[in-house]
Amino acid sequence: MKHRSAFILGLAAAAAGSPAAADLKIGFLATLSGPSADVGQDQYDGFMLAIEQMHGKLGGVPVSVVREDDQMKPEVAVQGLTKLLDRDKVDIVTGLTYANVLMALQGKIASTKIPFIGSVAGPSPTAGAQCKPNLFITSWQSDTTAEALGKYLTDAGVDQIAILAPNFLGSKDKVTGLKRFYRGKVVQETYTPLTQLDFSAELAAAGSSGAKGMFAFFPGSQGVSFVRQYQQFGMLQKLPMYSVHTIEPGSVNAMGKAGIGAIVAESWQPSADNDQSRQFVAAFEKKYRRTPTSFAAFSYDAAMLIDAAVKDRGGNVSDSQALTAAIRNAQFKSVRGDFKFNKNNYPVQNYHIYKVVEGQGGKPEFQVAVRNVLARHGDAYAQACNAQAGA
C-alpha cells in the first residue's frame, strides 16, 4: 500500500553514512496522492527546501524526515500517524493538509506531548474549544481568508453572490468566514463531492440565480477543472469570480487565461515585498522549476519555525513539552513579514486582495488590489481556547 511506503530523507545524516545518525526526526504526514496531491507535494517541497538551505539541519541539528501519505482519507491518516509515533518515534509531526483528516487525528494528538505543526489545514474546532497546546498552524484558520474576501465584497458593494464549494469541513469554515464579514445576500449555496471534477450543472444553475458574483473554493486539481469550465461557460463575463485557494501560482499556468480577472484573498503570494519571501521564491523556482504556492510558503515557514525553536533549546529536542514551549515563543523570519501566534497557536497576520491579471508574456500574475484588507487579523475562535493551560 502506497501510504505504508514511507521513506527517510536525511541530508546531513546521509552524509554521515546513515539516516539513523540524525538527531531530530520529523514525521511529514500529508495528502500526497489523489486529486489534491499537488497541495501536499507543495507542502513537502517547501519544507525540504528549507532543510536543504540549512545543509540538512534545523537549529543546527541533523534532520531526518519520514514521509507518510494520508491519501486524503482519515482512516489512512490515523494509521500513518500511529506508525510515525509508535514505530518511527518522531520528535515532531508536520504537513497536515485537509481539515477532515486533521480532525480525525485529534485523539492521537491529545495522547502525546510531541509538537504538531500544520501548514495548510485549519479547522475551526482546533482553533477554539478543541485547541491543544502541542498543535500549531502556520497557514491560517480556515475562515480567515474568506473573511478578508467577505470584507472586500462588502466594501465593493457586491450585494448578491452565489457560493460553490466542495462538501467538507474546510469549505464550511470558509463559507462561515465569508458570511461573518459579507453584508450582501447569498442567493445560492451549493456543495459538491470532494472529488467532483465536472461542474457544468452547478455553473448553469449559478448563471441563472441572479447573483452578481461567485464565491468559489476548490483546492488542487479541482480548482483547475473548475476555473477552466468557468471560462468555457462564459461565466467570467457575466458572473465575476471571487475565490480563495482555488487559483494558485502552482496551477494558474495550467488554467491559462481562464482565471484572468478573478479576485482572490490570501495572506501571501509570490509577489510579497520582503527579503525573506524574495529569496524563498527565487530558491523554490530554481530548484523545482515552478512558482511556489502559499502551501509551499507556509510549510517553508514551518521549517523556519522549527529551526528557531531548536536553536532556542540549544539543540535539545528530547523534552517534548519544552520543545513545544520553544515553538510557541520562537521568533523567525516569515515569508509574510508580520506574523505571530495567537493564544490558540494560530496565526495573527495580514490579509490582502489580489487580482489575477495578464502579466509579461501573457503569463497570469497576482496583482495586489487591496493591501491589508484585514490587518493583524486573528481568527474568531481564539477566545474559546485555553491551550496554554495544558502546556
N, C-alpha and C positions, 0 to 999 in steps of 0.2 A: 504494500500500500504506500502511496506516494508520501503521505503525511508522516509515515514512520521512518522515511529515509532521510533523517536529519544528518547534517554533516557539520564538522567543526572547521572553522576558519580562524586560524591564529597566526597573524602575520609575524609578530615578533616571536611567538612561541615556535612557529615553524622554523624560523631562523636558528633557534636554539636546538632544533633537532626533533622536537615532539610537541604536539598540541598540549600535552599534559603539563608542559613547563609553564603554561600561563598561570598568572596569579589571580586574575579576575575572569570569571566565567559568566558570560551573558547569554541568556536564552532569548532568541528572537522568534516570537510567535505571531504570525500574521497570515493574511489571505494571499497565498502565492499561486493559486490555481483557480480556474473557473473564469466567469465573465469579468470579474473585477480584480484579476490577478495583477494588473498593472499598478493598482494602488499599493498593494503590498510590496511589489517589486520596487516602486519608487521609495517607499519607506526604507527598505533594505539597502538600496543603493546609496541613499543619503546618509544612513548610519555608517555604512562601511567606508564611505569616502572620508568621514571624519577620522576614523581609526587609521586609515591609510596615511592621511596628512600628519598624524601624530606617530607615525612609524610603528604601528601595531600596538600602541599603548593608549591607555586612558588614565589620566592622573599620574603618569609615569610608571604605571603598572602594566606588564604584558597582558594582552587580552585574547581570549578565545570566544568565538560566537557559535552557539549551537542553534541551528535554524529548524523550526517546525512549521509546517503548512496546515492551517486550520480548515482550509477548503471552504471557508465561509459557512461552516457547519458547527453549531455549538457543541454537539457531542464529540466531534473530532477535536475541537479546541480543548475540551476538558481532558481528553486522552493525551494530547500533546503537552499540556501544562503539567499533568501528573508525571509524565516522563521527565520533563525538564527539572521538576522539583525533586522527585524521588530517585531517579537514576543518574541524571546528569549533575545534580547538586549545584545548580547555577546560583550565582550571587545576586543577580538582577534579571528581571524579565522586561523586555521592551517589545515594540511593534504594536499589536492590538489594533486591528483595522476596523472591524464593524461593531456597531453598538449592540446588536443582538448577541453576538459572540462574547463581547466583554461582559455583558450581564450574566451569561451562563457561567462565568469564571468567578463570580463574587464570593461564593463559598470557599473556593480554593485560595483566593487572595486573602480572605479573612483568617484562614487557618495557618498562615505563615507570617513571619516577620520580614521576609525579604522585600525589597522595594520593587514596585512595578511602575514603569514609565511608558505610558501610551503616547503615540504620536499621531493618531487620527481619531479613533472613536472617543466620543464624549457624552455618553447617555445621561440624561437628567438625573435619574436616581443616584448615580455615583457622584454627582456634584452636590446633592442635598443630604437627605436623611441617611442614605446608604453610603456616604463618603467614608473613606478609610485612610488612616494615617500613612499607610505604605503604598497608596495608589496616587500617582501623579499623571497629569495630562499636559503635554507641551503644545498641543494644537489649539483647541477651543472647546468649550462646551457646545453641544450640537445646536442649541438655539441661537447662538450669538451672531454668526454671520448673517442668518436670516433676519435677526433683529435689526442689524445695520441696513439690510435691504428694505425692510419694512419702514424704517425711518425715512430712507431715501424716497420711497414711493409716496409716502405721505407728504413730504416736503415738495415733491414734484407735482402733486395734485392728480396722481393716477387714482381715480376714485372707484374703479371696478376691475377686479382681476379674477382669473381662473387659476387653479392650483393643480399641478400634476406631479406626482412623485411616487416612488416605489413604496410598497406597504411593509415598513418595518420601523422599529423604534427611532432610528436616526432621523427618518423622514418626519415622523410625528413630532419630534422635538423641534425640527426646523420650522415646521408649519406653526407650531405653538409660538416659537420665537418671532416669526413674521407677524402673526396676529397681535403679539404683545405691543408692537410699535406701529402697525399699519392701521390707519383710521378709515380706510375706504371699505367697500363692500366686496366680499368673496362670493361671486356668482356661481362658481362651480369648484368642487374639490374632489379630485379623483386619485385613487391609489391603485397601482398596478403591481403584479407579482415582481419580486426582486430580480428575476432573471428574464423578464419580458423584453423583447427587442423590437417588436412591431407595435407602433403607437398610432396607426392610421385611424382606428375607430375613436380613440381618445382625442386626437387632434381635430377630427371632424366635429366632434361634439363641442370642443372648446371654441372652435371657429364660429359656431352659431350660438354661443352662450351669452353674447352681449358684453363680454369682458373687453377691457381696453388694454389689457396686458396679461402675460402669462408668467406666473412664478413656477419655475421648474427646478427640480433637484434629481439628477440621475448620475451617479458616480461611475467611473471606469468606462468600459465598452458600452454600457447602456447609454452613457452620455453621447458618445459618438453616433450611435444609431438614432437617438432622439433628435439631436441637432440636425443631422442630415435630412431626416424625414420632415423636420420643421421647415427647412428650406424647400424641399420638394413639394410640400403642400402650399407653398407661398405664404406661410404664416407670418414671417417677419414683417412683411409689408402691411398686414392688417392687424397683427397682434404682437407688439414688441415683447421680446423675451427678457425676463429678469431672473437671474439664476444664481445659485451657489453650488460650487463643487461639481459642476456639470461641464463647463468649458474650461479646460485646464491647459497650461502650457505644454504638457506632455501629449495631449490629444488634439490640440487645436489644428495642427498641421493635417491630421487625418480628416478633420472636418472641412478643410479647405476654406472657402469663403462663406460656408454655411452659417458660421457663428458671428460673422461681422455685423456689428450693430447691436449685439446683445449687451446688456448691463449685468455686471457681476459684482458681488461683495466678497471681500476677503481681508485677512489681516496681513497677508504678504503675497506679493507677486515678484517675478524676477526683475522687475524694474525698480525694486526698493532702493532708496537712495542712502545707503550706508556702506561703509567699507567691508563689514563682515559679510553682508549679502553679496556685494560685488565679487569678492574673492570666491565665495561659495559657488555662485552661478558660473563663473569662469572655469573653476576646477571641475564642476559637475559636467559641464558641456564638453570639456576637453576629454574627460575620462569616458563618459557614456554616450557622447555624440547625440545628445538630445537636451532640451531645455528642462530644468527641474520644475516640478510642481510644488505646491505648498506641502504636500505629503512628504516629499523628499526633504524639504527645508525644515519641517518640524521634527523629522527624525534625525537630521543633522544636529539640530538644537538639542535633541535628547542625548546624543553622544557628547556634545559640549557640556551639557549639564552634568553628566556622569563624570567627565574629566575634571570639572571644577570641584565636585563633591569628593572624589577620591583624593585629589590634591589636598583638600582641607583635612582629610583624615590621615594625611601623611602616608598614603598608600595602604592603609589597613582597612580591608573590606570584610574582616571576619565577624565583626559585630554588626548584624543587620539593622538593629534599631539605631545605632549610632550613625550608620551609613544613611539611613532614611532621614534622620535629622539633618545630616550634612546636605543631602539633596534638597530638602525644604529651604535651607538657608543659603545655598550656593549662589554665587554671583558669576554669571558667564555672559559672553558676548552673543546675543541672539541675532539672527538674520533680520529680525523685525525691529531692532533698536530697542525701544522701551518694552520691557517685559518683566513681570514679577508674578509670583504665585499668590493667589488669594488664600483665605483660611481653609478652603476646601481643596487645595492643591491643584486648582485650575487657573489658567492664565488671567491676568488683568493686562489688557493690551489695546492697541488702537485698531480700528476697522475702517476700511476705505472702500470707495465705489470706483470701479473700473469700467471703461467702455472698450469692447473689442473692436479694433479698427484695422484697416488695411495698412500695414507698415511698408518698410523698404522692400522692394522686390515682390510686393504683393503678399508677403507673409503676415498673418494676423498677429497683432500685438495688443497688449493690455495697457491702455492709456488711463492715467488717473483722472477721474471725473470729479470726485469729491474726496478730498483728503480728510481723514479723521471725522467721518460722519458720526462715529461713536468713538470718543477719545477716552483712554484709560478705563476701558469698559470691562466690568466683571459680569459674571452670569447672575441669573435671577435666583439661584438656589443656594448660594453660599451661606446665607444666614441660617439655613436649616442644618448646616453641617457642624459637627463637633469633632472633626477628625483628629486634631492635635491632642485632644484629651486622652486618646488611647495610645499616643506615641510613646 
